[in-house]
Amino acid sequence: MKLKFAPVLFGLFASMSAQASEPQAFIGVGINDGVSSINNRWEFNPSVRIGANLNDYHRLYSYLEFQKDAYNFVASYDYFIPLTNSKNWRFFIGASSGIQIAESSKDDLVLGAQTGINYRINKNFNTELGYRVHDTRSVWKDRNMSQLDTFYISLDFAV
């Protein structure tokens, strides 16, 4: 039961420490294409996300992914590496932690990592193509991690 609150507490702590640097908040939508920890087949899953770009190098956000038999609520941190002088093209790498709420099994902790390319269209819009490897704590030892990959595309709007 205590593990369910870890992602929420992490998000609250991160958002409090980020307030001093005046982050740029954003909301976004995405489509994920991958294998879930419950089903072994490839699926398209929508997601919504909300977060903040702390500066040109750091981002904190949470996303809610809607799967057929489960919901994933995940908090993530990404580090950006600018690929151009304008910083419009950026490579990112990050880590995630959250909770999976499943209809057919017990709720579980989600752990993972992600990487990808982010493109700043203008000051209000970003888009990205990413790759995630996420799994739940209870089944990660029983699986080949290469079977749990997810490709995703998202569009974010600054608020």
SULKAMO-V443044 format. One record per residue. N is the residue number from 0. RES is the residue in three letters. SS is DSSP state (a for helix, b for strand, c for the rest). PSI is psi in radians with two decimals (NA if undefined). Layout:
n->[N	N]
res->[RES	RES]
ss->[SS	SS]
psi->[PSI	PSI]
This chain:
n->[0	1	2	3	4	5	6	7	8	9	10	11	12	13	14	15	16	17	18	19	20	21	22	23	24	25	26	27	28	29	30	31	32	33	34	35	36	37	38	39	40	41	42	43	44	45	46	47	48	49	50	51	52	53	54	55	56	57	58	59	60	61	62	63	64	65	66	67	68	69	70	71	72	73	74	75	76	77	78	79	80	81	82	83	84	85	86	87	88	89	90	91	92	93	94	95	96	97	98	99	100	101	102	103	104	105	106	107	108	109	110	111	112	113	114	115	116	117	118	119	120	121	122	123	124	125	126	127	128	129	130	131	132	133	134	135	136	137	138	139	140	141	142	143	144	145	146	147	148	149	150	151	152	153	154	155	156	157	158]
res->[MET	LYS	LEU	LYS	PHE	ALA	PRO	VAL	LEU	PHE	GLY	LEU	PHE	ALA	SER	MET	SER	ALA	GLN	ALA	SER	GLU	PRO	GLN	ALA	PHE	ILE	GLY	VAL	GLY	ILE	ASN	ASP	GLY	VAL	SER	SER	ILE	ASN	ASN	ARG	TRP	GLU	PHE	ASN	PRO	SER	VAL	ARG	ILE	GLY	ALA	ASN	LEU	ASN	ASP	TYR	HIS	ARG	LEU	TYR	SER	TYR	LEU	GLU	PHE	GLN	LYS	ASP	ALA	TYR	ASN	PHE	VAL	ALA	SER	TYR	ASP	TYR	PHE	ILE	PRO	LEU	THR	ASN	SER	LYS	ASN	TRP	ARG	PHE	PHE	ILE	GLY	ALA	SER	SER	GLY	ILE	GLN	ILE	ALA	GLU	SER	SER	LYS	ASP	ASP	LEU	VAL	LEU	GLY	ALA	GLN	THR	GLY	ILE	ASN	TYR	ARG	ILE	ASN	LYS	ASN	PHE	ASN	THR	GLU	LEU	GLY	TYR	ARG	VAL	HIS	ASP	THR	ARG	SER	VAL	TRP	LYS	ASP	ARG	ASN	MET	SER	GLN	LEU	ASP	THR	PHE	TYR	ILE	SER	LEU	ASP	PHE	ALA	VAL]
ss->[c	a	a	a	a	a	a	a	a	a	a	a	a	a	a	a	a	a	a	a	a	c	c	b	b	b	b	b	b	b	b	b	b	b	b	c	c	c	c	c	c	b	b	b	b	b	b	b	b	b	b	b	b	c	c	c	c	b	b	b	b	b	b	b	b	b	c	c	c	b	b	b	b	b	b	b	b	b	b	b	b	b	c	c	c	c	c	c	b	b	b	b	b	b	b	b	b	b	b	b	b	b	c	c	c	c	c	b	b	b	b	b	b	b	b	b	b	b	b	b	c	c	c	c	b	b	b	b	b	b	b	b	b	b	b	b	c	c	c	a	a	a	c	c	a	a	a	a	b	b	b	b	b	b	b	b	b	b	c]
psi->[-0.67	-0.55	-0.43	-0.47	-0.15	-0.83	-0.63	-0.78	-0.70	-0.77	-0.73	-0.77	-0.78	-0.69	-0.59	-0.72	-0.42	-0.34	-0.49	-0.42	0.18	1.23	2.81	1.95	2.67	2.76	2.68	2.99	2.70	2.93	2.23	2.44	1.84	-2.94	2.28	2.97	-0.22	-0.76	2.53	0.14	2.69	2.39	2.69	2.13	2.22	2.74	2.70	2.58	2.68	2.45	-2.79	2.36	1.96	-0.65	-2.82	-0.12	-0.30	2.45	2.42	2.38	2.86	2.57	2.64	2.03	2.30	1.92	2.96	-0.77	0.09	2.87	2.34	2.16	2.00	2.39	2.37	2.65	2.34	2.50	2.22	2.48	1.89	2.40	-0.26	2.82	-0.56	-0.20	0.39	-0.59	2.17	2.37	2.50	2.71	2.48	3.13	2.71	2.68	2.51	-2.74	2.48	2.19	1.92	2.53	-0.62	-0.08	3.11	2.53	2.58	2.79	2.38	2.31	2.58	-3.03	2.78	2.75	2.85	-2.93	2.30	2.36	2.15	1.84	-0.84	-2.96	-0.28	-0.34	2.40	2.62	2.70	2.68	2.14	2.97	2.26	2.57	1.82	2.54	2.89	2.69	-0.64	-0.40	0.04	-0.52	-0.41	0.01	2.77	2.05	-0.46	-0.22	-0.06	0.33	2.67	2.24	2.50	2.74	2.46	2.79	2.18	2.55	2.23	2.39	NA]
